[in-house]
Each structure stands twice: as C-alpha cells, then as structure tokens.
C-alpha cells in the first residue's frame, strides 16, 4: 500500500503521529482522565481521542495502571514466549 493511501493520524494530546486513536476510557476513571488531559490541552474532548501511550500516561497519573498498558505487556510476554519457547 502506498504511503498516500494510509491515513495518518495525529494524537491531539501529544501531537505525535500514531497508527490509531482510542476514544474508550474506563468508566470509573473517565472524569479524572479527562480533567487531567484538559489541564494540558484545554480544548481536548473525549471525542477527539488520544493515543494509547497518552491514555496510559494519564491513567497512571490519576492512580492506576492503564488497561491498554496491561494488554500490551501481556501481548509482548506472549510473543516473547513464542520466540524463546
């Protein structure tokens, strides 16, 4: 696929190019995460989305490891076991 056909996304929080944006936040942390992101980016909305590293950063900031980081870590462990086992 040529680069011109691949949609390039930019995280509205960190402003870095990313392969995808996430719009789904854990309900019990949603308000805290939104408030924390808005301290950095006042015009940000949940509908704008954010990249996984940003969401993990703000989830950790408000008090507990992000589910996205946990899933990523499990995937990496699974891949490592396949390569070493």
Phi, psi and omega in degrees: 000133182284150181305330182290340180270346180272124179289129178260127180251151175237129177293127181287352180266304182265348178065025177261152175291136182221156179285336180202161175242147179251139180242356186258118177245150178299131187305317185290343179249354188309306184298320180293319180293314179301315180297319181294317179295320181293339173296325180272320183232086186304330182269002182291142174233159178301325179295337178292331182076179178199159178283161182302315178301321178294314179299319178297317179302311182287329174296317177295323180298323182269003168133353177201153182302143181287146178295331180292320177294319179298317178296317179299316180295320178296319179296316179298319179296319179297317179296317180298320179296321179294324181282333183254358188237000000 
